[in-house]
Amino acid sequence: MTREPRLRRTGSLADRITQGAAAGDLARAEQVLAREQRGLDQANRRLLGPPAAGRHGGYGRRAGRVSWLLGLPPLVTTSAQLCSVFPFVTDPGLPVDGPLIGTEVYSRSAFTFSLHELYRAKAVTAPNMAVTGEIGSAKSSLLKCLAFRGIPFGTRFYTCDYKGEYEQLAALAGVTPVRIGPGLGVVMNPLAGIRRHPGQTEQQWRHTQRARRLLLLEGLLEIQLSGSLSEPERSLLEYAVDAVTREHDATPARMATPTLSSVLTATGQPERWAHRLDRLAYPLDTFVADSRRVRLALERLVSGALGGVFDGPDTSAARLDFSQAGAVLDLRAIRSSDAMTAMAMTCAQSWLEAELSAPDAPPRVCFYDEFALIARHLPLIRRTREQLKLARALGVANVLAFHRFSDLAASGAGDSEQVRIARGLIEDCGVRVSYRQATGSLEQAREFLGTSDTETDLLRYLRQGVGLWKIGVRSYVVKHQLSRAETAMVHTDSRMNADQTPPGEAPPASDSTGDAEPGVAGVAA
């Protein structure tokens, strides 16, 4: 009777041991199962993404909770509107053909460009272009390639070269640069008249001729005198030019073409214009004394550093040959200071503009490099403004090039007429291209270009050869690409590199410094 309780206690202990072991195994198995499930969930989320949202909202912590699913329709719009939401990518591209420039960075599409074709397609309202960029950002490379690549499309190029950077372009295009300077045999007349285009009346044409000549003379003399002209001095210039051209004669069939020498002679002949002082009650002797500076400055202009270069009569002036690919006017021989460079560039460009006004000339592009030098002088930038107004009537596309927008902003006070004209000229350009800009020039870039915050911030990070193109209301980021021949043509800093020419071989063409003959290919003497 005493063994049964002991057996029950023993059996109960064994059961408890078995149950405890089973419970431990179950807990460990549940832990392993939970760990495996978590790994499987993580793999599913990584590979398949989160599960679809149900009627109670999205998946995960802090997800929005809704009692029904949102049924928003998809956004359907045109690419013209969508490009304002996500610029540079969804733009349909330019609607015209032309020379290949490179690739559009964001869309990876080919980028072709032609100022004349853009104007014909009404994509821009004026065939003028502004190009700016820091030194070394490839601004000059774009200018040369625009000139060179337009030749197969029938577009002629014309530019003034005051640093000798366009020799390789002229060589590839098959023209000889026209070397301008004392004793080089090329004499030009900056006061030569432009041709009358069919849309002009006789009176409009005469007014345009007179305004161009007076603005040129005022600009040159203000540089000579380092200051603005007085009213008697301006009046003397008007009287002399009108006397030479017979502006107020009753029956001149065609106005005579003035030269700097003939205008200087007329200023010293009061009998030719003294009658215009009668109604002013201005004594002649007093007027002559008040305007003496103009005669002295004009005499220095005729016989000074520019003497014999820009004082040729119209009958002996050089002529453009439009059968050639273009012309390069080499001004290195008369470059001595910024003021002298500005005067030489202005005289050469004035003669060039008169030649380009031929109504039967092919499509042509005129490049105004170092535009900031001209913008410093109010009469010169006024003259440039008048010339750009004639671009559509004459069929001439103009390209203004300079380094920094701060150069234009520094040409005068913030509210000065010079800065306002410069800003207006940039705004009137249908195409504006900006390469890399320094941080200090970004605000001026925003002011002159009208860029958005994103575009303005992008200007400081652009790499060499990549520019922001604003064409009408559209914006593109374009990488300019060069061929092997063009790489040598645009290599303007070869002097800074060590000579890598193997022994026994001729130096590359970009390092050639030999003087060209004073003959004129592209310009016929």
C-alpha positions as CSV (number, residue, x, y, z in Angstrom):
1,M,0.0,0.0,0.0
2,T,3.0,2.4,0.4
3,R,4.4,2.1,-3.3
4,E,1.5,3.5,-5.3
5,P,1.9,7.2,-4.2
6,R,5.6,7.0,-5.0
7,L,4.9,5.7,-8.5
8,R,2.4,8.5,-9.1
9,R,4.9,11.1,-8.0
10,T,7.6,9.6,-10.2
11,G,5.3,9.5,-13.2
12,S,4.2,13.1,-12.6
13,L,7.8,14.3,-12.6
14,A,8.5,12.6,-15.9
15,D,5.5,14.1,-17.5
16,R,6.6,17.5,-16.2
17,I,10.1,17.1,-17.6
18,T,8.7,16.0,-21.0
19,Q,6.2,18.9,-21.1
20,G,9.0,21.4,-20.2
21,A,11.3,20.1,-23.0
22,A,8.5,20.2,-25.5
23,A,7.6,23.8,-24.5
24,G,11.3,24.9,-24.9
25,D,11.5,23.3,-28.3
26,L,8.3,25.0,-29.4
27,A,9.5,28.4,-28.2
28,R,12.8,28.0,-30.1
29,A,11.0,26.9,-33.2
30,E,8.7,29.9,-33.0
31,Q,11.7,32.2,-32.7
32,V,13.4,30.6,-35.7
33,L,10.1,30.9,-37.7
34,A,9.7,34.5,-36.8
35,R,13.4,35.2,-37.8
36,E,12.9,33.5,-41.1
37,Q,9.6,35.4,-41.7
38,R,11.3,38.7,-41.0
39,G,14.1,37.8,-43.5
40,L,11.5,36.8,-46.1
41,D,9.6,40.1,-45.6
42,Q,12.7,42.1,-46.0
43,A,13.6,40.2,-49.2
44,N,10.1,40.8,-50.5
45,R,10.2,44.5,-49.8
46,R,13.7,44.8,-51.4
47,L,12.8,42.9,-54.5
48,L,9.1,43.5,-54.9
49,G,8.5,46.7,-53.1
50,P,5.9,47.5,-50.5
51,P,2.6,45.8,-50.8
52,A,-0.2,47.6,-52.6
53,A,-2.2,50.0,-50.5
54,G,-5.5,48.7,-49.3
55,R,-8.6,50.5,-48.4
56,H,-7.1,51.5,-45.1
57,G,-4.1,53.3,-46.6
58,G,-0.5,52.7,-47.3
59,Y,1.9,50.2,-45.8
60,G,4.2,50.8,-42.8
61,R,4.4,53.1,-39.8
62,R,3.2,56.7,-40.1
63,A,1.4,55.9,-43.3
64,G,-1.6,58.0,-44.1
65,R,-4.9,56.3,-43.2
66,V,-7.9,56.8,-45.5
67,S,-11.1,55.0,-45.6
68,W,-11.2,54.9,-49.5
69,L,-8.8,54.9,-52.4
70,L,-8.0,58.2,-54.2
71,G,-8.9,58.0,-57.9
72,L,-6.8,60.8,-59.5
73,P,-6.7,60.9,-63.3
74,P,-3.3,60.8,-65.1
75,L,-1.8,64.1,-66.2
76,V,-2.3,64.5,-69.9
77,T,-0.7,67.6,-71.5
78,T,1.5,68.7,-74.4
79,S,5.3,68.8,-74.3
80,A,5.2,72.6,-74.6
81,Q,3.5,72.8,-71.2
82,L,5.2,69.9,-69.7
83,C,8.7,71.4,-70.3
84,S,7.8,74.2,-67.7
85,V,7.4,71.5,-65.1
86,F,10.6,69.6,-65.9
87,P,12.8,71.8,-68.2
88,F,15.5,70.7,-70.6
89,V,14.2,67.1,-71.1
90,T,10.7,67.3,-72.6
91,D,11.3,70.2,-75.0
92,P,10.5,69.2,-78.6
93,G,13.7,70.8,-79.9
94,L,14.4,73.5,-82.5
95,P,12.0,73.5,-85.5
96,V,14.8,74.2,-88.0
97,D,17.8,72.5,-89.6
98,G,21.3,73.9,-89.7
99,P,24.9,73.1,-88.9
100,L,25.4,70.5,-86.1
101,I,26.6,72.2,-82.9
102,G,26.8,69.2,-80.5
103,T,24.4,67.4,-78.2
104,E,21.7,68.6,-75.8
105,V,23.0,67.4,-72.5
106,Y,19.7,66.3,-70.9
107,S,17.8,64.9,-73.8
108,R,21.0,63.5,-75.5
109,S,19.7,64.6,-78.9
110,A,21.6,66.3,-81.7
111,F,21.5,70.1,-81.6
112,T,21.5,72.0,-84.9
113,F,21.4,75.7,-85.2
114,S,21.0,78.5,-87.8
115,L,20.2,82.1,-87.0
116,H,18.8,82.7,-90.5
117,E,16.6,79.6,-90.4
118,L,15.3,80.4,-86.9
119,Y,14.3,83.8,-88.1
120,R,12.6,82.4,-91.2
121,A,10.7,80.0,-89.0
122,K,9.6,82.9,-86.7
123,A,11.2,81.1,-83.8
124,V,13.0,84.4,-83.0
125,T,12.0,88.0,-83.7
126,A,15.5,89.3,-84.5
127,P,18.5,87.5,-86.1
128,N,21.0,88.6,-83.5
129,M,22.9,86.6,-81.0
130,A,24.9,87.2,-77.8
131,V,27.6,84.9,-76.6
132,T,29.4,85.2,-73.2
133,G,31.7,83.2,-71.0
134,E,34.7,83.2,-68.8
135,I,38.2,82.9,-70.3
136,G,38.8,79.2,-71.1
137,S,35.1,78.3,-71.2
138,A,35.2,77.7,-75.0
139,K,33.3,80.9,-76.0
140,S,35.8,81.7,-78.8
141,S,35.6,78.1,-80.0
142,L,31.8,78.4,-80.5
143,L,32.3,81.6,-82.5
144,K,34.8,80.1,-84.9
145,C,32.8,76.9,-85.4
146,L,29.6,78.9,-86.1
147,A,31.5,80.8,-88.8
148,F,33.2,77.7,-90.2
149,R,30.2,75.3,-90.2
150,G,27.9,77.8,-91.8
151,I,30.0,77.9,-95.0
152,P,28.5,74.6,-96.6
153,F,25.1,76.1,-95.9
154,G,25.9,79.2,-98.0
155,T,26.4,81.6,-95.0
156,R,29.4,84.0,-95.2
157,F,31.2,85.1,-92.1
158,Y,32.9,88.5,-91.4
159,T,34.9,89.5,-88.3
160,C,37.6,91.8,-87.0
161,D,40.5,90.0,-85.4
162,Y,42.7,92.1,-83.1
163,K,44.6,89.3,-81.4
164,G,45.4,87.0,-84.3
165,E,43.1,84.2,-83.3
166,Y,41.3,83.7,-86.6
167,E,44.3,82.7,-88.8
168,Q,43.4,79.0,-88.7
169,L,39.7,79.7,-89.4
170,A,40.7,81.8,-92.5
171,A,43.1,79.0,-93.6
172,L,40.4,76.3,-93.3
173,A,37.9,78.6,-95.1
174,G,40.3,79.3,-97.9
175,V,40.6,83.1,-97.4
176,T,43.6,85.3,-96.5
177,P,43.2,87.7,-93.5
178,V,43.2,91.3,-94.5
179,R,46.0,92.9,-92.6
180,I,45.2,96.5,-91.6
181,G,47.8,98.9,-90.4
182,P,50.2,101.7,-91.4
183,G,52.0,100.9,-94.6
184,L,50.1,97.6,-95.3
185,G,48.4,99.0,-98.3
186,V,44.7,98.5,-97.3
187,V,42.9,101.8,-96.9
188,M,39.3,101.9,-95.8
189,N,36.6,104.6,-95.4
190,P,34.6,104.1,-92.2
191,L,32.2,106.9,-93.4
192,A,31.2,104.9,-96.5
193,G,27.5,104.8,-96.9
194,I,25.2,101.8,-96.7
195,R,23.1,100.7,-99.6
196,R,19.5,101.6,-99.7
197,H,17.2,98.6,-99.3
198,P,13.9,98.3,-101.1
199,G,11.8,99.0,-98.0
200,Q,13.4,102.4,-97.4
201,T,12.3,105.8,-98.8
202,E,14.8,108.3,-100.0
203,Q,14.3,110.4,-96.9
204,Q,14.7,107.4,-94.5
205,W,17.9,106.3,-96.3
206,R,19.4,109.8,-96.1
207,H,18.5,110.0,-92.4
208,T,20.1,106.6,-91.7
209,Q,23.3,107.6,-93.5
210,R,23.6,110.8,-91.6
211,A,22.9,109.3,-88.2
212,R,25.5,106.5,-88.7
213,R,28.2,108.9,-89.7
214,L,27.6,111.4,-86.9
215,L,27.5,108.7,-84.2
216,L,30.8,107.2,-85.5
217,L,32.5,110.6,-85.5
218,E,31.2,111.5,-82.1
219,G,32.4,108.2,-80.7
220,L,35.9,108.5,-82.2
221,L,36.3,112.1,-81.0
222,E,35.1,111.4,-77.5
223,I,37.6,108.6,-77.2
224,Q,40.3,111.0,-78.4
225,L,39.2,113.7,-76.0
226,S,38.6,111.4,-73.1
227,G,35.2,113.0,-72.5
228,S,31.9,114.0,-74.0
229,L,31.5,116.7,-76.6
230,S,29.9,120.0,-76.0
231,E,26.9,121.3,-78.0
232,P,29.0,123.6,-80.2
233,E,31.4,120.7,-80.9
234,R,28.5,118.4,-81.9
235,S,27.1,121.1,-84.1
236,L,30.3,121.7,-85.9
237,L,30.5,118.0,-86.8
238,E,26.9,118.2,-88.1
239,Y,27.7,121.3,-90.2
240,A,30.8,119.8,-91.7
241,V,29.3,116.4,-92.6
242,D,26.3,118.1,-94.2
243,A,28.5,120.4,-96.1
244,V,30.5,117.5,-97.5
245,T,27.5,115.4,-98.4
246,R,25.5,118.4,-99.7
247,E,22.7,117.3,-97.4
248,H,20.9,120.6,-97.7
249,D,21.5,121.2,-101.4
250,A,18.4,121.5,-103.5
251,T,19.1,118.9,-106.2
252,P,21.9,116.4,-105.4
253,A,21.0,113.2,-107.3
254,R,23.2,111.3,-104.9
255,M,25.0,112.4,-101.7
256,A,28.8,112.6,-101.9
257,T,30.7,110.1,-99.8
258,P,32.6,111.9,-97.0
259,T,36.0,110.9,-95.6
260,L,37.7,111.9,-92.4
261,S,40.0,114.3,-94.3
262,S,37.1,116.0,-96.2
263,V,35.2,116.4,-92.9
264,L,38.3,117.9,-91.3
265,T,38.7,120.3,-94.2
266,A,35.1,121.4,-94.0
267,T,35.4,122.2,-90.3
268,G,38.0,124.8,-91.2
269,Q,35.9,126.4,-93.9
270,P,33.2,128.5,-92.1
271,E,31.9,129.9,-95.4
272,R,30.3,126.5,-96.2
273,W,28.2,126.3,-93.0
274,A,28.3,129.8,-91.3
275,H,24.8,130.5,-92.7
276,R,23.4,127.9,-90.2
277,L,24.4,130.2,-87.3
278,D,22.4,133.1,-88.5
279,R,19.1,132.1,-86.9
280,L,20.9,131.1,-83.6
281,A,22.4,134.6,-83.0
282,Y,25.7,132.8,-82.3
283,P,28.7,134.9,-83.4
284,L,30.9,133.0,-85.8
285,D,34.2,133.9,-83.9
286,T,32.7,132.6,-80.6
287,F,31.5,129.4,-82.2
288,V,34.9,128.7,-83.8
289,A,36.6,129.2,-80.5
290,D,34.1,127.0,-78.7
291,S,34.5,124.1,-81.1
292,R,38.3,124.3,-81.5
293,R,38.8,121.0,-79.7
294,V,36.9,119.0,-82.4
295,R,39.2,120.3,-85.1
296,L,42.3,119.4,-83.2
297,A,41.1,115.9,-82.2
298,L,39.9,115.2,-85.7
299,E,43.3,116.3,-87.1
300,R,45.0,113.8,-84.7
301,L,42.7,111.1,-85.9
302,V,43.6,111.7,-89.5
303,S,47.3,112.1,-89.0
304,G,47.9,110.1,-85.8
305,A,48.1,106.4,-85.1
306,L,45.2,105.6,-87.5
307,G,46.4,108.0,-90.2
308,G,46.5,106.6,-93.7
309,V,44.5,103.5,-92.6
310,F,40.9,104.7,-92.3
311,D,41.0,107.8,-94.5
312,G,40.7,106.4,-98.0
313,P,38.3,107.8,-100.6
314,D,35.3,105.7,-101.7
315,T,36.8,105.1,-105.1
316,S,40.0,103.4,-103.8
317,A,38.5,101.6,-100.8
318,A,38.7,97.8,-100.7
319,R,35.6,95.8,-101.7
320,L,34.2,92.6,-100.3
321,D,34.1,89.6,-102.6
322,F,31.0,87.7,-101.8
323,S,32.1,84.7,-103.8
324,Q,34.6,84.0,-101.0
325,A,33.6,82.2,-97.8
326,G,34.1,85.4,-95.7
327,A,36.6,87.9,-94.6
328,V,38.8,88.4,-91.5
329,L,40.1,91.9,-90.8
330,D,43.4,91.6,-88.9
331,L,43.9,94.6,-86.7
332,R,46.9,93.4,-84.7
333,A,49.3,96.0,-86.2
334,I,47.4,99.0,-84.7
335,R,46.6,97.6,-81.3
336,S,48.3,99.6,-78.6
337,S,45.6,100.3,-75.9
338,D,42.0,99.6,-75.2
339,A,41.0,103.0,-76.5
340,M,43.0,102.6,-79.7
341,T,41.6,99.1,-80.2
342,A,38.0,100.3,-79.7
343,M,38.6,103.0,-82.4
344,A,40.2,100.7,-84.9
345,M,37.5,98.0,-84.3
346,T,34.7,100.6,-84.8
347,C,36.2,102.0,-88.0
348,A,36.8,98.6,-89.5
349,Q,33.3,97.4,-88.5
350,S,31.7,100.5,-89.9
351,W,33.4,99.9,-93.3
352,L,32.4,96.2,-93.1
353,E,28.8,97.0,-92.3
354,A,28.6,99.3,-95.3
355,E,29.9,96.6,-97.6
356,L,27.6,94.0,-96.0
357,S,24.5,96.2,-96.8
358,A,24.6,95.0,-100.5
359,P,21.0,93.9,-101.1
360,D,22.1,91.0,-103.4
361,A,24.6,89.5,-101.0
362,P,24.1,85.9,-99.7
363,P,23.2,85.2,-96.1
364,R,26.0,86.5,-93.9
365,V,27.0,86.7,-90.2
366,C,29.0,89.5,-88.7
367,F,30.8,88.8,-85.4
368,Y,31.5,91.6,-82.9
369,D,34.1,90.1,-80.6
370,E,35.1,92.0,-77.4
371,F,31.8,93.9,-77.5
372,A,32.5,95.2,-74.0
373,L,35.2,97.5,-75.4
374,I,32.7,99.2,-77.5
375,A,30.1,99.3,-74.7
376,R,32.3,101.6,-72.7
377,H,31.7,104.5,-75.1
378,L,28.2,105.9,-75.4
379,P,28.3,107.1,-79.0
380,L,29.8,103.8,-80.2
381,I,27.2,101.6,-78.5
382,R,24.5,104.0,-79.9
383,R,26.0,103.3,-83.4
384,T,25.9,99.5,-82.7
385,R,22.3,99.8,-81.7
386,E,21.4,101.5,-84.9
387,Q,23.2,98.9,-86.9
388,L,21.5,96.0,-85.2
389,K,18.1,97.6,-86.0
390,L,18.9,97.2,-89.7
391,A,19.8,93.5,-89.3
392,R,16.4,92.3,-90.5
393,A,16.2,94.7,-93.4
394,L,19.7,94.0,-94.6
395,G,19.6,90.2,-94.0
396,V,22.7,90.3,-91.8
397,A,22.9,88.2,-88.6
398,N,25.0,89.8,-85.8
399,V,26.8,88.0,-83.0
400,L,27.9,90.0,-79.9
401,A,30.6,88.3,-77.9
402,F,32.2,89.3,-74.6
403,H,33.5,87.6,-71.4
404,R,31.4,88.7,-68.4
405,F,28.2,90.5,-67.9
406,S,29.9,92.5,-65.1
407,D,31.9,94.1,-67.9
408,L,28.7,95.5,-69.4
409,A,27.4,96.5,-66.0
410,A,30.7,98.3,-65.3
411,S,30.5,100.4,-68.5
412,G,28.5,103.0,-66.6
413,A,26.4,103.7,-63.6
414,G,23.5,101.4,-62.9
415,D,20.9,103.7,-64.4
416,S,23.2,105.2,-67.1
417,E,22.2,105.3,-70.8
418,Q,25.2,103.0,-71.6
419,V,24.0,100.2,-69.4
420,R,20.4,100.6,-70.5
421,I,21.4,100.4,-74.1
422,A,23.7,97.3,-73.4
423,R,20.8,95.6,-71.6
424,G,18.4,96.4,-74.4
425,L,20.8,95.0,-77.0
426,I,21.1,91.7,-75.1
427,E,17.4,91.5,-74.6
428,D,16.8,92.2,-78.4
429,C,19.0,89.2,-79.3
430,G,16.8,86.3,-80.2
431,V,19.5,83.8,-79.1
432,R,21.6,84.2,-75.9
433,V,24.3,81.7,-75.1
434,S,26.2,81.8,-71.8
435,Y,29.1,79.6,-70.8
436,R,30.5,79.3,-67.3
437,Q,30.2,82.5,-65.2
438,A,32.0,83.5,-62.1
439,T,30.0,83.8,-58.9
440,G,30.4,87.6,-58.9
441,S,28.8,87.8,-62.3
442,L,25.7,85.7,-61.6
443,E,23.4,88.6,-60.6
444,Q,24.4,90.5,-63.7
445,A,23.8,87.4,-65.8
446,R,20.3,87.1,-64.3
447,E,19.6,90.8,-65.0
448,F,20.8,90.7,-68.7
449,L,19.7,87.2,-69.6
450,G,16.5,86.9,-67.6
451,T,17.4,83.5,-66.3
452,S,15.4,81.6,-63.6
453,D,16.9,80.7,-60.3
454,T,17.8,77.2,-61.5
455,E,19.4,78.5,-64.7
456,T,21.4,81.2,-62.9
457,D,22.8,78.7,-60.4
458,L,23.7,76.3,-63.2
459,L,25.9,78.9,-64.9
460,R,28.6,78.6,-62.2
461,Y,28.9,74.8,-62.6
462,L,29.0,74.5,-66.4
463,R,32.1,72.6,-67.7
464,Q,34.2,73.7,-70.6
465,G,32.3,73.6,-73.9
466,V,28.9,73.3,-72.2
467,G,26.6,76.4,-72.4
468,L,23.1,77.5,-71.6
469,W,21.3,78.4,-74.7
470,K,18.2,80.6,-74.5
471,I,16.4,80.7,-77.8
472,G,13.2,82.7,-77.6
473,V,11.4,81.4,-74.5
474,R,13.1,78.0,-74.6
475,S,16.3,76.9,-72.8
476,Y,18.8,74.2,-73.7
477,V,22.0,73.0,-72.2
478,V,24.3,72.2,-75.1
479,K,27.7,70.5,-75.2
480,H,29.7,71.9,-78.1
481,Q,31.6,69.2,-80.0
482,L,34.7,69.7,-82.2
483,S,36.2,67.8,-85.1
484,R,39.9,67.1,-85.3
485,A,40.4,70.0,-87.8
486,E,38.4,72.4,-85.6
487,T,40.4,71.4,-82.5
488,A,43.5,72.8,-84.0
489,M,41.6,75.8,-85.3
490,V,40.2,76.9,-81.9
491,H,43.4,76.1,-79.9
492,T,44.2,79.7,-79.0
493,D,46.4,78.9,-75.9
494,S,49.0,76.8,-77.8
495,R,51.7,79.2,-76.6
496,M,51.1,78.2,-73.0
497,N,51.9,74.5,-73.8
498,A,55.3,72.9,-74.2
499,D,56.3,72.2,-77.8
500,Q,55.4,68.6,-78.5
501,T,56.5,68.6,-82.1
502,P,58.6,65.5,-82.9
503,P,62.1,66.2,-84.3
504,G,62.1,66.6,-88.1
505,E,58.4,67.5,-88.4
506,A,56.9,70.9,-89.1
507,P,55.2,72.6,-86.2
508,P,51.4,72.5,-86.1
509,A,49.5,75.1,-88.0
510,S,48.1,76.6,-84.8
511,D,51.6,77.7,-83.8
512,S,52.4,79.5,-87.0
513,T,53.2,83.1,-86.6
514,G,54.4,84.0,-90.1
515,D,53.0,87.2,-91.5
516,A,50.6,86.8,-94.4
517,E,51.0,88.8,-97.6
518,P,49.0,92.0,-97.7
519,G,47.0,90.6,-100.6
520,V,43.3,90.4,-100.1
521,A,41.4,87.1,-100.7
522,G,37.8,87.6,-99.7
523,V,38.4,91.4,-100.0
524,A,39.3,92.8,-103.4
525,A,41.4,95.9,-103.5
